[in-house]
Amino acid sequence: MDKSNTVFVDDKEYAFEPGETILQLLRRIDGVEEVPTLCDAPNLKPFGSCRVCSVDVALSQGGAAKAQASCHTPVMAGAYIYPHSDRIQRLRKNIVELVLTDYPKEHFDHANPAQNELKKVANQCGINMEQVRYAPGHNHLNRTSDESHAYMRADMTSCINCYRCVRACDEVQGEMVLTMQGRGFDNEVVMGMNEGFKESDCVSCGACSQACPTGAITDIFESKFNDADTKTRTICTYCGVGCNLDVAVRDGEITSITAPYDAEVNEGHTCLKGRYAFQFYNHPERLRSPMVRKDGELVSVGWDEAYDYMVDRFNSLRDEYGADSIAGISSARCTNEENYLMQKFIRAVVGTNNIDCCARVCHSPTALGMQRAFGTGAATNSVKDIKDTDCIMIIGANPTDAHPVTGARIKQAAMKGTKLIVIDPREISLAKYADYHLQLRPGTNVALLNMMMYYIVQEGLVDSQFVETRTEGFEDFKKQILALDIDKMEQVTGVDRALVKEAAMCYAQVPNAMSFHGLGVTEHSQGTFTVQQIADLAMLTGNIGRPGVGVNPLRGQNNVQGAADMGAQPHQGAGYLDVTNPDIHKKYEAFYNAKVPTHIGFKIPEMFDAAIDGQLKALWIIGEDVVQTDPNTDKVKRALTSLDMLVVQELFMTETAKLADVVLPGASFLEKSGTFTNGERRIQRVNQVVESLEGSKADGQIIVDVMNRMGYPQPEYHPKTMLEEISQIVPFFKGVKWDELGDNGKQWPVPADGSSTEIIHVNEFKRGKGQLSYFDWKESKEIEDYGKEFPFIITTNRELEHYNCGAMTRRTNNVDILSEDVLLINPKDAADNQIEDGDMVCVTSARGKVDIKAKITDEVRPGVMSTTFHFPEIMVNLITSDIHDSEAKCPEYKVVAVKIRKSKGAYAK
């Protein structure tokens, strides 16, 4: 054993890791009694304020020992450590007694050590309140409690000034809402400007509550597990980050959710949706019975009757009009296994490629654009690479609201000096931390990125070696980019060329730069081209294939990546295999033991057109409220009501379900097992937490039931057997096994040996060489056709508190924080139209009009407005356009030409 790397614990020799603290060493040595701590937490930096973790450290055996706080003291080679000497135990007891003088006796007496760390530490030290030798304190014991927040409570009589909540707010969330006020005995934790939780800038992530060891800050739910709870680890359903959750259940009901500290994705952190917004799962409005429309009304029926009706209609319509008269829309909220089954049903049972999913309306341009550039339509790197990068470019994304845990990591990096470029029409919260905010006009992404690449090429900042050895098409690209009309691009984007040049040089000159993009890139008529440009930027500068670089899409829903991986799209089957390729076609037919079609099916917009035209007769939609979330609501309704049969599988009676002929009650993520694949290609286990509500079924089992009733033998749904099937047809799932995914999952591609892949395109691209491509900017047809009559542009966004159509979050306390959609409008535009903050504004487009409450803000430029579509009372998509990305058919939600006026007689309270 190398003596330069060893230490003695209770006179036994052990090796230690470089940089390891004494506490870290002691925790990993088997047989060493647990060292108590109060100010230490797994996801916080060592602080050393409580000294309860003190241990004796001597330089030689039998030598003079010194008490040192083990949480922040590095291990020193050759030292002798005594974690529980008599002297140390007396010291700890004295410290804990002093702490207890300022802690309410009634709280201590009733506290459960499994939930209250102070009582646990007191028990470890052999102390109860009657044994405290010091006089009671006074500074905390007369404080009032704060019950203003929708989810958290603060009773600071129980605070011991350990700083854990303050540090969690600073180091984990980066919000700096909590701070210490006062001196000496008057020192105390306050929220914001001592205004309470509700009025502060708190984003309700719960990091402070999870960190608090004494119950001073708690959730309205029981945030710490107790002995009566069972704990199940699963994956959050609210976005593509894929946070791990520990869910506590007592007597069959969920009592609380916390974030496991050992989760690689979220490291003990969640947003308010993941931690708190679970009340929807047993909400009274959950669907609890299948329904069939009879005499114009939806009535409850048994499962057999619903299945019989569906199957009879599917069979009769297929016999009369052919397989292509039927289509399916799968769901990115469902598991990989369920998406796989849905596409298999449509292809192998029905006999059509008319299958798509809600990824169509968010990230289909990402998949197509990155496939064209790299050969694979997925993130090149892992989110943890943020710590290794020197520059982050965020384009068309607002991660602190839409992907909060990743957003917090980006914010932390920016605050610590990582360069940050934000390209967005709105002054999103991260723009405050950005070195460069390029606040472009909506619809001009292509123009702005061309400007950046022009300056990179012009200034000689191209990574010539990378470009020469790993890409193709550079000479044509260079010729076209250097012919760019910079004057025109500056004019159309509205961004100063000097600022664009500075940002471009920053991205190109740092050692490592990585990009994150979202729906502000994809939901445009040139969305696919913009994704290809982002790939161009990375390739031009050599920012591919190593830690801290790459192109990383921020996936909107929890399983957008997985739904596409599983083949829920009309042109590619499971594993992104081309359905028109004869060899692939033979492979699918042999594997499914069924005839499958060779022609590309309908994308979602094409399904609507086909329904209106009478070509499409039946549509089965799973977990997608297309009436509320897809653009041009009136057209969507017209399409759905033109069908002979509409089947909707849902949790609630959504706007789409109201139009259905058959409604099937599915199961939430808390009621079933399977896998989700997050935005960094990480396949993670979703574990059933509670039983499905009576009358509902897991979505996968519903699909299996229908497959069998239509004559296709499909075994009962179980994720283990489904993954066995998937691994045989999806190449990058080859080594995926249910029992081997563990707590943190694996990132695909997963070869036969079961290894995980954190970074792809390390030595070569999937397509061989990366393709560099130039694209001219083109004005959106929406602006060309309607810009003069409708002079303002609305772009849509998502708020932190809600999730797309809000069907789940609107049935939680999140509505106490945010209860309506609002229209963000610049002060100049408001003044020009005599609109005041809180007024109702009539917003009109070429397709319709809506009334929305005004919120006057500098977050948007003059001429640009923004709103959300979380609430069906507004139905914002009545005004959005039917224009789509030219390549992938993703709707252009981000450019809507409108005019505004104050609503007559309609004033908000």
WOWO-V53960 format. One record per backbone hydrogen bond with DSSP energy under -0.5 kcal/mol. CO is the residue of the C=O (numbers start at 1). NH is the residue of the N-H. Records with the same first field share a line. If there is no record, write none. Layout:
BEGIN
CO=NH  NH
END
This chain:
BEGIN
1=3
2=5
3=6
5=16
6=78
7=14
8=10  81
9=12
12=9
14=7
17=20
20=75
21=25
22=26
23=27
24=28
25=28  29
26=29
28=30
29=32
31=33
34=36
41=44
51=54
53=70
55=68
56=82
57=66
58=80
60=63
64=59
66=57
68=55  70
69=72  73
70=23
72=74
73=22
76=79
79=8  81
80=58
81=10
82=56  85
85=89
86=90
87=91
88=92
89=93
90=94
91=95
92=96
93=97
94=98
95=99
96=100
97=101
99=102
100=103
101=137
104=108
105=109
106=110
107=111
108=111
111=113
112=115  116
115=117
116=120
117=121
118=122
119=123
120=124
121=125
122=127
123=126
128=131
129=132
140=143
144=156
145=147
146=154
151=220
152=149
153=155  218
154=146  156
155=158
156=159
163=167
164=168
165=169
166=170
167=171  172
168=172  173
169=174  175  176
177=192
179=190
181=188
183=186
184=187
188=181
190=179  192
191=194  195  196
196=200
197=200
206=210
207=211
208=212
213=117  118
216=155
218=153
221=223
226=229
230=249
232=247
234=245
237=558
239=242
240=679
243=236
245=234  247
246=248  258
247=232
248=255  256
249=230
250=253
253=250
255=222
256=248
258=246  260
260=263  268
263=267
266=269
271=275
272=276  277
273=277
276=278  279
278=281
279=282
280=283
283=286
290=301
291=663
292=299
294=297
297=294  299
299=292
302=306
303=307
304=308
305=309
306=310
307=311
308=312
309=313
310=314
311=315
312=316
313=317
314=318
315=319
316=320
317=321  322
318=322
322=325
323=326
325=617  618
327=620
328=330  356
329=622
330=358
331=334
332=559
335=339
336=340
337=341
338=342
339=343
340=344
341=345
342=346
343=347
344=348  349
345=349  350
346=351  352
353=355  601
354=328
356=330
357=360
358=361
359=362  363  364
363=367
364=368
365=369
366=370
367=371
368=372
369=373
370=374  375  376
373=771
374=766  767
376=378
380=760
382=385
383=386
384=387
385=388  389
386=389
390=419
391=514
392=394  421
393=395  516
394=423
395=518
396=520  521
398=401  402
399=403  407
403=407
404=408
405=409
406=410
407=411
408=412
409=413
410=414
411=415
412=416
413=418
414=417
419=392
420=435  436
421=394  423
422=424  438
423=396
425=861
426=428
428=431  432
429=432
430=433
431=434
436=422  438
437=439
438=424  440
441=444
444=448
445=449
446=450
447=451
448=452
449=453
450=454
451=455
452=456
453=457
454=458
455=459
456=461
457=460
462=464
463=467
464=468
465=469
466=470
467=471
470=770
472=772
473=477
474=478
475=479
476=480
477=481
478=482
480=483
481=484
484=486
485=489
486=490
487=491
488=492
489=493
490=494
493=441
496=499  500
497=501
498=502
499=503
500=504
501=505
502=506
503=507
504=508
505=509
506=510
512=390  391
513=550
514=393
515=552
516=395
517=554
518=521  522
519=523
522=524
523=894
524=527
525=886
526=530
527=531
528=532
529=533
530=534
531=535
532=536
533=537
534=538
535=539
536=540
537=541
538=543
539=542
540=463
542=544
543=550
546=549
550=515
551=380  553
552=517
553=555
555=240
557=560
559=563
560=564
561=565
562=566
563=568
564=567
565=575
567=569
570=601
571=579
572=569
573=576  577
577=573
578=581
581=585
582=586
583=587
584=588
585=589
586=590
587=591
588=592
589=593  594
603=607
604=608
605=609
606=610
607=611
608=612
609=613
610=614  615  616
611=614
615=617
617=644  645
618=327
619=621  647
620=329
621=623  649
624=626
625=628  629
626=630
632=635  636
633=637
634=638
635=639
636=640
637=641
638=642
639=642
640=643
645=619
646=661  662
647=621
648=650  664
649=623
650=666
651=287
652=654
654=658
656=659
657=660
661=293
662=648
663=291
664=650  666
665=697
668=671
669=672
670=689  690
674=686
675=336
676=678  684
677=562
678=681
679=379
681=683  748
682=678  684
683=746
684=676
685=687
686=674
693=696
698=702
699=703
700=704
701=705
702=706
703=707
704=708
705=709
706=710
707=712
708=711
711=713
712=714
718=722
719=723
720=724
721=725
722=726
723=727
725=728  729
726=729  730
729=731
730=733
731=734
732=750
733=736
737=740  741
738=741
741=745
746=683  748
747=757
749=751
750=735
751=754
756=758
765=768
767=769
768=765
770=472  772
780=783  784
781=785
782=786
783=787
786=790
789=791
792=898
793=865
794=896
795=867
799=802
803=806
806=810
808=811
809=812
812=815
813=816
814=817  818
821=853
822=824
823=825  855
824=866
825=857
826=830
827=831
828=832
829=833
830=835
831=834
836=839
838=908
839=854
840=903
841=843  852
842=844  901
843=850
844=899
848=845
850=843  852
852=841
853=823
854=838
855=825
857=860
859=427
861=864
863=793
865=795
866=824
867=797
871=874  875
875=878
876=879  880
877=632  633
883=892
885=889
890=885
891=893
892=895
893=796
896=794
898=792
899=844
901=842
903=905  906
905=907
906=840
END
